[in-house]
């Protein structure tokens, strides 16, 4: 779900690959932000590191710069209704429901029904066009529900499926107060 995807001539090719979906969360203790992203990947075994792209137009980019932490919840395929509600504008802990979260060591919210999660501490930030690339050491991670399948981008992009979205996709430009 790239807000500038229509500008990229290679988008049809990117869309041919199967990509899992992460709920990306970051907090500085006062503000927090969520976005869904498929722009995360392991980028080192020693030390264990993840790479995540943060769209610059999202407040989460400034929050991760200030706090130096973010977490990735690997969204489960059975969380379709949650995903639809998120993209309808339910993008805060209050709107989603406090009972849906646990908290990582960094303080970042984690989906408690996620397949797994990674909690990351920034080791480097790279300014890369319309994205900030965050590379972080994994400070904590756990397979919460390893028996579940992961949700993929194809599900989110499928316009023809019966869904529970309340309207057009709403991107999470702004974060929220904790």
Backbone bond lengths (Angstrom), bond angles and torsions (degrees), N, CA, C in turn:
res aa  C-N    CA-C-N  psi(-1)  N-CA   C-N-CA  omega(-1)  CA-C   N-CA-C  phi
1 X - - - 1.432 - - 1.526 108.73 -
2 X 1.286 117.27 83.91 1.449 122.60 -178.66 1.516 108.49 -104.12
3 X 1.321 116.86 122.04 1.459 120.38 -177.48 1.526 112.62 -64.95
4 X 1.315 118.55 -15.61 1.470 121.96 177.98 1.525 112.21 -113.06
5 X 1.312 116.15 15.75 1.451 121.17 -174.38 1.525 112.81 -57.24
6 X 1.328 117.02 -35.47 1.462 119.86 -178.36 1.526 112.20 -64.20
7 X 1.326 118.39 -17.57 1.459 122.13 179.73 1.528 112.56 -85.62
8 X 1.322 116.78 -11.87 1.460 121.74 -174.78 1.527 109.52 -96.37
9 X 1.334 118.27 114.65 1.465 120.05 -177.41 1.528 113.52 -65.95
10 X 1.329 117.79 -13.36 1.455 121.35 -178.31 1.530 113.24 -95.77
11 X 1.332 118.03 1.81 1.467 121.26 -178.56 1.528 113.39 -53.88
12 X 1.329 119.46 -42.18 1.469 117.62 179.09 1.538 112.66 -60.75
13 X 1.307 116.66 -31.40 1.472 119.83 178.46 1.526 110.11 -74.36
14 X 1.341 117.16 -44.46 1.465 120.09 177.45 1.519 110.79 -55.51
15 X 1.339 115.87 -39.80 1.455 120.70 -175.21 1.529 113.29 -68.55
16 X 1.320 118.36 -11.47 1.460 121.39 178.44 1.527 112.39 -76.81
17 X 1.316 118.09 -18.61 1.459 120.04 -178.44 1.523 110.19 -91.47
18 X 1.299 114.94 150.46 1.466 120.05 178.84 1.522 107.91 -87.07
19 X 1.328 115.86 125.23 1.464 120.58 -177.21 1.513 109.50 -128.76
20 X 1.313 115.32 133.08 1.454 120.81 175.00 1.514 110.44 -76.39
21 X 1.315 114.81 161.95 1.457 120.74 -176.38 1.521 109.83 -112.88
22 X 1.313 115.91 134.24 1.460 122.85 174.10 1.530 108.60 -113.77
23 X 1.329 116.16 142.55 1.449 120.36 164.06 1.524 104.11 -89.54
24 X 1.323 116.11 114.12 1.460 122.37 -178.96 1.521 107.11 -92.59
25 X 1.321 117.08 126.30 1.467 120.88 179.92 1.517 109.38 -127.99
26 X 1.305 114.93 144.75 1.457 120.90 175.15 1.522 108.37 -145.79
27 X 1.323 115.78 151.92 1.454 120.69 178.78 1.519 109.76 -151.75
28 X 1.328 114.54 150.40 1.461 120.19 172.71 1.531 110.44 -112.47
29 X 1.331 116.11 12.79 1.457 121.82 -178.80 1.523 113.20 94.48
30 X 1.328 116.83 -22.95 1.470 121.68 178.58 1.519 111.22 -113.52
31 X 1.323 115.80 -42.98 1.463 122.22 179.21 1.527 108.08 -117.70
32 X 1.301 114.77 154.08 1.467 120.99 176.34 1.518 107.97 -140.64
33 X 1.312 115.19 164.16 1.456 120.94 179.28 1.522 108.72 -151.90
34 X 1.327 115.07 143.03 1.463 122.69 173.05 1.517 108.49 -120.95
35 X 1.309 116.05 145.24 1.452 120.50 162.63 1.520 108.21 -150.18
36 X 1.313 115.33 155.69 1.452 119.47 174.96 1.511 107.11 -90.69
37 X 1.317 116.16 138.01 1.448 119.34 -179.78 1.506 112.28 -148.19
38 X 1.289 115.07 147.78 1.463 121.86 171.71 1.528 108.10 -114.19
39 X 1.329 115.67 11.59 1.460 121.71 -176.68 1.526 109.96 -97.62
40 X 1.304 116.54 50.70 1.462 122.01 177.90 1.513 108.44 -133.79
41 X 1.316 115.43 142.76 1.455 120.02 178.13 1.519 109.57 -158.61
42 X 1.308 114.93 154.35 1.454 120.11 172.31 1.525 106.60 -67.23
43 X 1.324 117.36 137.73 1.469 118.50 -179.37 1.525 112.39 -130.39
44 X 1.339 118.32 2.57 1.463 121.37 175.26 1.523 109.19 -162.93
45 X 1.340 114.50 142.55 1.467 119.92 173.28 1.521 110.82 -92.22
46 X 1.323 116.68 -37.30 1.466 121.05 -176.56 1.516 109.57 -134.12
47 X 1.312 119.71 99.47 1.457 126.26 0.89 1.529 110.86 -77.98
48 X 1.342 117.78 159.51 1.458 119.70 177.65 1.532 110.33 -64.78
49 X 1.336 115.82 123.85 1.466 120.83 -177.12 1.521 111.07 -139.18
50 X 1.323 113.97 150.76 1.463 122.21 173.51 1.520 108.44 -119.37
51 X 1.326 115.54 152.65 1.448 123.66 175.28 1.526 106.46 -118.68
52 X 1.324 116.35 130.33 1.465 121.49 178.13 1.516 108.89 -135.36
53 X 1.316 116.04 136.45 1.462 121.28 176.03 1.522 109.35 -95.61
54 X 1.329 115.09 134.07 1.462 122.83 177.57 1.520 108.49 -114.56
55 X 1.352 117.91 118.10 1.465 119.63 176.49 1.531 109.64 -61.70
56 X 1.311 117.04 131.40 1.467 120.93 -175.27 1.519 113.01 -64.10
57 X 1.334 118.11 -24.78 1.460 118.74 -179.69 1.528 112.51 -79.03
58 X 1.337 118.17 -6.21 1.464 121.88 177.16 1.520 109.74 -90.77
59 X 1.333 117.19 137.71 1.462 121.41 178.23 1.531 112.03 -59.10
60 X 1.307 117.66 -26.60 1.465 121.41 178.89 1.518 112.93 -56.07
61 X 1.325 117.25 -28.51 1.464 120.94 178.65 1.524 110.51 -63.08
62 X 1.311 116.90 -45.83 1.477 120.18 178.14 1.526 111.34 -68.67
63 X 1.323 116.66 -35.77 1.467 119.86 179.33 1.524 110.70 -65.66
64 X 1.333 117.98 -43.82 1.469 119.56 -179.91 1.530 110.52 -66.99
65 X 1.328 117.99 -32.34 1.476 120.32 175.65 1.529 110.65 -64.11
66 X 1.342 116.54 -41.69 1.476 120.78 -179.19 1.521 112.48 -72.30
67 X 1.320 116.02 -44.18 1.465 119.82 -171.05 1.521 113.65 -89.46
68 X 1.317 116.35 -30.06 1.462 120.14 -177.29 1.520 113.88 73.71
69 X 1.349 117.94 18.03 1.463 120.68 -179.75 1.527 111.32 -138.46
70 X 1.299 114.76 150.66 1.460 121.39 170.14 1.521 108.11 -158.23
71 X 1.324 114.50 162.57 1.460 120.80 178.10 1.513 110.06 -133.29
72 X 1.316 114.49 155.96 1.458 122.48 -179.78 1.522 108.71 -124.55
73 X 1.321 116.80 120.16 1.464 121.52 173.19 1.525 107.02 -101.95
74 X 1.332 117.16 121.66 1.458 121.89 179.05 1.528 107.49 -79.26
75 X 1.317 116.46 105.83 1.460 122.60 -172.17 1.527 110.63 -69.28
76 X 1.332 115.51 135.40 1.465 122.00 -179.32 1.525 111.00 -86.32
77 X 1.325 115.72 150.57 1.466 121.73 -179.83 1.525 111.88 -59.35
78 X 1.329 117.75 -27.82 1.467 119.53 179.99 1.531 112.77 -82.12
79 X 1.334 117.21 8.35 1.461 121.54 177.97 1.533 111.06 -102.87
80 X 1.334 116.91 30.30 1.462 122.34 -178.95 1.526 111.74 -60.57
81 X 1.319 117.70 -45.62 1.469 120.40 -177.52 1.530 109.75 -64.84
82 X 1.327 117.02 -41.69 1.471 120.80 175.41 1.528 110.07 -56.39
83 X 1.325 116.59 -46.34 1.462 121.75 -178.89 1.524 110.95 -61.83
84 X 1.319 117.03 -44.48 1.461 120.74 178.41 1.525 111.24 -60.99
85 X 1.320 116.82 -43.15 1.469 120.20 178.81 1.531 110.74 -64.82
86 X 1.338 116.53 -40.06 1.465 119.96 178.17 1.526 110.24 -57.72
87 X 1.326 116.20 -49.01 1.461 119.61 -178.22 1.523 113.09 -74.21
88 X 1.327 117.36 -5.62 1.467 121.82 172.66 1.518 111.23 -91.43
89 X 1.333 117.36 -4.77 1.459 120.67 176.83 1.517 115.47 119.31
90 X 1.341 118.81 -3.11 1.463 121.80 176.74 1.534 107.55 -81.81
91 X 1.353 116.73 83.63 1.464 120.72 -168.73 1.524 113.38 -123.10
92 X 1.335 116.86 24.27 1.460 121.48 175.99 1.521 108.76 -126.65
93 X 1.322 116.51 164.08 1.463 120.47 177.17 1.524 109.78 -60.56
94 X 1.321 116.60 -41.78 1.479 120.76 -179.96 1.529 110.70 -60.85
95 X 1.331 117.54 -46.63 1.461 121.21 -177.59 1.526 112.14 -68.79
96 X 1.324 116.12 -37.09 1.466 120.87 -178.50 1.526 110.51 -77.26
97 X 1.335 116.03 -40.20 1.461 121.49 -178.80 1.515 111.25 119.72
98 X 1.319 116.28 120.36 1.470 121.10 -178.94 1.524 112.66 -56.82
99 X 1.335 116.56 -30.33 1.463 121.23 -178.19 1.528 112.84 -70.64
100 X 1.314 117.99 -8.77 1.464 121.93 -178.90 1.535 112.99 -87.84
101 X 1.348 117.45 -2.43 1.461 120.81 -172.20 1.521 113.99 -124.31
102 X 1.321 113.93 150.95 1.451 123.98 163.22 1.525 104.30 -122.56
103 X 1.317 117.47 173.55 1.461 119.17 -177.03 1.521 110.76 -124.49
104 X 1.334 114.32 135.10 1.457 121.42 178.82 1.528 109.62 -76.14
105 X 1.295 115.20 170.62 1.469 122.10 178.02 1.522 112.05 -53.67
106 X 1.330 116.91 -35.48 1.464 122.07 -178.67 1.527 112.71 -74.88
107 X 1.320 116.87 -13.56 1.463 121.35 -174.51 1.511 113.28 97.53
108 X 1.323 117.74 -6.35 1.464 121.17 179.43 1.525 110.25 -71.57
109 X 1.331 116.31 139.30 1.470 119.96 177.74 1.529 111.19 -70.44
110 X 1.326 115.31 140.44 1.466 123.96 178.43 1.522 107.36 -123.47
111 X 1.327 117.43 138.93 1.465 120.36 174.00 1.523 108.80 -69.85
112 X 1.320 117.60 120.31 1.463 118.89 -175.63 1.525 112.55 -71.01
113 X 1.344 118.00 -18.54 1.462 120.37 176.76 1.527 112.68 -98.84
114 X 1.330 116.91 14.48 1.465 121.25 178.52 1.532 109.92 -68.58
115 X 1.319 115.54 157.89 1.455 120.82 174.45 1.529 108.74 -62.63
116 X 1.330 115.61 -45.77 1.458 121.72 -177.93 1.524 108.48 -161.32
117 X 1.322 116.15 173.50 1.465 119.27 175.34 1.523 110.28 -148.44
118 X 1.332 113.67 160.05 1.461 123.59 172.00 1.519 107.47 -128.87
119 X 1.318 116.89 136.36 1.463 122.70 174.14 1.525 105.99 -111.80
120 X 1.319 117.38 125.49 1.464 121.56 -170.01 1.525 112.11 -123.71
121 X 1.321 114.66 146.01 1.466 122.94 173.93 1.523 107.23 -117.28
122 X 1.328 116.33 128.17 1.467 121.60 -175.23 1.525 111.48 -57.18
123 X 1.340 115.44 129.89 1.461 120.64 169.50 1.524 110.08 -108.29
124 X 1.349 117.02 -26.89 1.461 120.18 173.05 1.523 110.59 -160.67
125 X 1.323 114.18 151.39 1.462 122.30 176.46 1.521 107.73 -123.06
126 X 1.324 116.07 135.65 1.457 121.45 -178.87 1.527 108.37 -124.64
127 X 1.333 116.35 122.98 1.455 121.29 175.11 1.522 106.56 -76.48
128 X 1.332 116.26 120.49 1.451 120.09 -173.58 1.521 110.89 -137.18
129 X 1.321 117.76 75.86 1.463 120.89 179.08 1.511 110.92 67.47
130 X 1.325 116.99 -125.28 1.460 119.95 -177.32 1.537 112.97 -87.23
131 X 1.319 117.38 6.81 1.459 122.80 175.94 1.521 110.84 -125.05
132 X 1.321 115.39 151.48 1.460 122.94 167.32 1.521 105.17 -103.76
133 X 1.314 116.94 126.33 1.459 120.89 177.45 1.519 107.77 -95.18
134 X 1.328 115.26 121.01 1.465 121.46 177.37 1.518 108.06 -106.17
135 X 1.314 115.29 126.69 1.460 121.59 173.41 1.516 105.69 -112.43
136 X 1.325 115.33 128.48 1.456 117.93 -175.04 1.509 113.80 -139.24
137 X 1.326 114.30 148.05 1.456 121.11 172.95 1.524 108.24 -72.32
138 X 1.314 117.15 134.98 1.461 120.94 175.76 1.525 106.77 -78.64
139 X 1.334 116.26 115.31 1.464 120.35 -178.75 1.525 111.43 -97.40
140 X 1.325 116.21 -16.78 1.461 121.16 179.26 1.516 107.54 -161.72
141 X 1.302 117.68 147.48 1.451 122.34 175.87 1.515 109.36 -166.69
142 X 1.323 114.77 153.46 1.462 117.98 -178.68 1.521 109.43 -160.13
143 X 1.328 116.11 142.19 1.455 121.73 170.33 1.523 106.09 -84.88
144 X 1.326 117.09 103.20 1.468 121.58 -176.91 1.530 111.80 -78.04
145 X 1.326 116.06 -40.70 1.470 122.04 -178.61 1.536 108.31 -139.87
146 X 1.329 117.79 70.40 1.471 120.81 -174.60 1.523 114.05 -64.69
147 X 1.334 117.81 -14.58 1.459 121.52 178.85 1.524 112.76 -79.15
148 X 1.337 117.71 -15.24 1.462 121.42 -179.06 1.518 111.30 -82.57
149 X 1.335 116.38 151.99 1.465 122.42 172.11 1.523 108.11 -85.04
150 X 1.327 116.16 155.48 1.462 119.95 178.95 1.523 110.63 -90.22
151 X 1.327 114.87 150.02 1.451 121.89 173.62 1.520 107.76 -75.36
152 X 1.318 117.57 144.54 1.458 118.96 179.37 1.521 111.67 -120.94
153 X 1.298 114.99 165.80 1.464 121.94 -176.74 1.521 111.36 -62.70
154 X 1.313 117.04 -31.49 1.456 119.81 -179.95 1.529 110.46 -59.49
155 X 1.326 117.74 -36.33 1.461 121.05 177.97 1.528 109.99 -62.42
156 X 1.314 116.65 -48.85 1.465 120.82 -176.78 1.527 110.92 -63.96
157 X 1.326 117.21 -36.46 1.460 121.42 -175.91 1.532 113.09 -83.27
158 X 1.331 118.92 -9.33 1.456 121.93 -175.91 1.527 110.78 -73.52
159 X 1.316 116.21 102.47 1.467 121.99 -177.76 1.529 112.14 -75.77
160 X 1.335 118.07 -19.96 1.455 121.58 -174.03 1.530 113.99 -91.09
161 X 1.309 117.94 -8.77 1.462 118.93 -176.75 1.526 110.36 -78.25
162 X 1.314 116.08 156.21 1.465 120.30 174.36 1.524 105.90 -74.41
163 X 1.302 116.92 127.17 1.456 119.63 -175.04 1.521 110.96 -138.98
164 X 1.313 114.87 175.91 1.456 121.92 -175.36 1.518 112.36 -112.02
165 X 1.331 116.78 9.23 1.453 119.97 179.20 1.512 109.67 -62.23
166 X 1.316 117.24 140.57 1.456 122.58 -176.62 1.525 112.72 -84.53
167 X 1.296 117.68 -6.27 1.457 121.14 -177.38 1.512 109.64 174.65
168 X 1.327 117.41 -154.32 1.465 119.75 -179.89 1.530 111.12 -67.49
169 X 1.313 116.05 160.09 1.461 121.35 179.41 1.525 109.52 -61.89
170 X 1.312 116.37 130.85 1.455 123.80 177.28 1.522 107.80 -108.96
171 X 1.319 117.23 118.17 1.457 120.85 178.12 1.520 110.01 -83.59
172 X 1.330 117.34 145.04 1.470 122.06 -175.04 1.531 113.14 -86.39
173 X 1.304 117.88 71.47 1.467 120.04 -178.23 1.525 112.13 -65.98
174 X 1.330 117.44 -39.59 1.465 121.81 -176.80 1.519 110.96 -102.61
175 X 1.325 115.49 149.00 1.447 121.97 174.14 1.517 109.71 -88.89
176 X 1.326 116.04 -157.02 1.460 120.44 -176.75 1.530 109.34 -150.24
177 X 1.331 115.15 158.78 1.464 121.00 176.68 1.518 109.49 -77.20
178 X 1.311 114.98 145.28 1.463 119.56 175.26 1.513 109.52 -85.93
